[in-house]
Amino acid sequence: MVKEVTLTSLFDLEVIEQGLYRGQSWDLGFRALYGGQVLGQSVMAAYKTVESNRIIHSFHSYFLLPGNASLPVVYDVENVRDGRSFSTRRIKAIQNGKTIFYMTASFQIMEQSKLNHQLGELPDVPAAETLDQDIALFLANNKNIPAHLEQALAYHKPVDIRTVDASNSLSNNKQNPSRKIWLKSRERLSQEDIALHQAALAYASDYHFLSTSLLAHGISPMDKRLIIATIDHAMWFHRPFSFDDWLLYSIESPSSGNGRAFVSGKIYDKHGVLVASTTQEGLVRLKNED
């Protein structure tokens, strides 16, 4: 029987002691632990150590070692500073006694500002409701799924992802390295739990991100010659949002070279409000590449 999972359960961290937490892992069928998991769980762990009126506005992180999806992750949160308006936390993710990931997160008391602007508008794309779910497209193109992969797919279902022009993104033709995806939680999330919405978006922000750079080269993420791994990931939360309503993730890869690729993303709500921005750099290399 396929196990049902929810985002709420993923971010329900066990308290070991003050500043020390344990999160359970999901095996999404990737070569290593999905990076979005440690991003989201680190955000949630950091939230447990700040006052309730402080909201995360940015984080910067480094992936140091591949994580093991069959093991839980321990999060060690260091209180770096609590100021009158800002708080800083450093989060260390640990498996088997080794640090696999670091994050520095900054929190701020919400304040009203007369200085507000937004450059850029919601891209002109079809509404999410008119598109097929990515997981439905995968199942339509892959028959007789083995049992272990069927369970892995269950861990993809909590986030409803719908790629704009999905057939083009799945082709092996060289093309503009950009992608637009609609995403949201399949379950209703408590509107009062800002931490949960931000942790969930951090989790989802790693989907289809680094692989966007491969579009410029006509290479599939499933290519057995490919070595791909995230090095760092940063995120800024600009304005309030609800992750259980549609958000558009507009991704592009401005550059790749020297065995690395860089990607950036803007996340809008369905009304065109820019709610978050992301950047990431990762290792992208072909085996036996000269």
N, C-alpha and C positions, 0 to 999 in steps of 0.2 A: 504494500500500500504506500502511495506517495504521501509524504509528510507535508502538511499545510504549514506555511510560515508567514509571518507578518513583519513589517518594519518595526512595529512597536516592540515585538519580542527581541529583535536584533539589538535594540538600543536600551533594553532593560538590563543594565549592567549590575553585576553582583558587587556589593561593597565588601571588600576584604578588610580594610580599615581606612581611616581618613587619608585621602589622597591616593589610595590604591584600589583598583577596580578590575574586575574580570568580565570579558565579553565572550560569548560563544561565537563560533565561526560557521560560516556558510560555505559550502563547496559548490561553486558555480560552474565547475567543470573546466576551469582554466588551468594553466600549468602551475600556477601558484595561487596563494590567497588573493582574492580580489582586493585591489588597493582601496577601492571605495569603502570597504568595510572598516579598515583602520582609520580612514579619514573621518567617517561618521561617528564611530565609537570614541575616537579621541576627542571630538567636539563634545560629545555627551559627557565623557569623563571630566573634561575641563569645567563644564557647566556645574558639576556637582561641588565645585570648590569656590564658586564666586557668589556674591550676594544676588538675590533674586531680581534686583532692578538693573543688572548689568547684562548686556546682550553682546554676543560675539560679533565683531565687525570685520575681522580678517584673521586668516591663519596662513602660515608658511611652513612647509613640511618637506622632509627628505625620506625617501625609501632607501634603507641601508642593506637589507637582506630580504630574499624572498620569504614570504610567510607560508606557513603550512595550514591548509584549509581544514585539516582533520584535528587541529588543536585549538583550544581557546587562546585568547590574547589577554595579557595582563597590562594594565595601563597605570603608569606611575606619574602622578601629576605634581609638579613642583610649583609652588607659589612664588613667582619671581617678584611681583610688585602689586600692591593695591594703592592706587592714588585716589584723589578726590573724584575724578571722572573716568579714569581708565584702570583696568587690571590686566596683568600679563601672566600667562601660565605657560609652562613648558611641559609637554606630554611625551613620555617615552613608552613605546609599545614593545612588549617583551614576550618572546617564546623560547622555551628551553634555556632560560637564563641568558639569552642573547637579545640585544636591542635590535629590532628589525626596522624601526621607524622612529623619527622625531618630528614633533610639531611644536611651533610657538604660536600661541593664540592670544589675540588682544580683544578685550571686552570694553564696552563703554556704556555709561548711563545714557539712556535715550534723552535727546534734547531737541527743542524746536530751533530751527535755523532759518534766517531770512535769505541765506545764500543757497539756493537750490537750482540745479540745472541738469539736463540730460541731453547728451548729443547722440543722435541715432534714434531710429524708430523701429517698431516691430517689422521684421521682414515680411514681404508679401508672399505668404505661403498658404496652402490649403488648410482649412480648419482640422484640428486633430480628429474630430468625429468622422471625417470623411476618409481617413486613412486606415489601413490595416495595421493591426498590432504586429510588432517585429516578431514576437514569439509565434504568432499564427503563420507568418510568412516562412519562418524557419521550419515549422512542422509540416507545412505544405510542400516544402522542397526536400524534406528528409523523412522518409518513411521507415517504419520498423525501428523505432528508437530503442536502443538497449536500456535495460532497467536502471543502470547506474546513471545514464545520461538523462533519463526521465526524471530521476530525483534531482539532478543538477538543475534541470529546467524549472523545477518547482521553486528554486531559490531566485530565479529571474522574475517570477510572476508578481511579486509584491510591488514592483514598479512597472507601470504601463508605459511602454516606450513605442513611439510611432515615428519612423523615419520618413521625412519628406523625400519623395523620389527614390524610394528604397531600392527599386530594381537597378537604377543607375549606380547607386552606391555599392551594390553587390557585384557589379561587373568588374572584369579585370582590365578594362580600358583605362589608359592614363587620362586623368581629368583634373579639373580644378580641385585642389585639396581643401574643400569646404563641405560642411554637412549641417543640416538643420533637423533637429528632432524635437518632437513634443514629448513631454514626460510628466507623470504625476503618480502619486500613491494610489493603489487600488482600494485601500481602506480609508475610512474617515479617520482623520487625526484630530486630537483635541486642539481646538483653536487657542486655548490658553497656554499650551505647551510650546512656546517659541523654540525652545531647545530641540524638541523632537523634529520640528519642521526644518530647522537649519541642519541638524545632523543628517536627516534624510536626504536633503538636497546635496550636501557634501558627499554622501554615499553615491548618489546617482550621477554626480558631476564627472565621475571617472568612466562612465559608460561611453563607448564610441569616441573617446577623446583622442588619445595618442594615435589610434589607428586611422584617424582622419588624414594624417600625413602620408599614409600609404597610397591614398588615391592618386597622388601626383606621379606614382611610379607603377600603377597598375598591379599592385601586389596585394593578395588576400591576407588577412590576419591569420588564416589557417595554413598558409604556406609553410611547409615543413623546413624550408631553408631559413626561415625568419627567426631572428632573436630580437625580442621586443620586451622592454621593461621600463617602468616609470622610474625616473630619478628624483624629481621634485614636483610639487603640486602646491599652488597658492590659490587662495579664494578670498574675495571681498564681498560682503553682504551690504548692499546699498540701502535697501528699503524693505519694509515688511512684505510678506507673501504667505500664501498657503500652498503647501506641497500636495494637498489633496485636490487641487484645481490645476488646470493645464498651465504648464510653463514651456516656453520655447527656448531651446538651447541652440544658439547659433555658433558654430565652431569653424575655425579656419587654422591652417598651418602655414604661417608665413615663411618658414625656413626649415631645411634639413641639410645635414652635412656632418662630416667628421664622426660618423656613427651615431649622431644624435638628431632628434627632431623636436621642434618647438610647436606647440599648439596654444591657442587662446580661445576663450569663449565668452559670450554674453548671454545672460539668461533674462528673458522678459516674461512678465505675466501676459495673459491673453488680451489685456487692455493696452499693451504696449509699454508698460512701465518697466524700466531696467531695474531688476531686483538684485542681481549678483553678476560678478565677473570672475573668470578663472584663467589661470595659465598653467602650463605643464611642459616639462622637458623630459625626454626619455631616450633610452638606448634603442636604436633601430639599426639592425645590422643583418646582413645575409651571411650565412655560413660559407666559409672558403672565399669570402670577398677579398679581392686584391686591394 
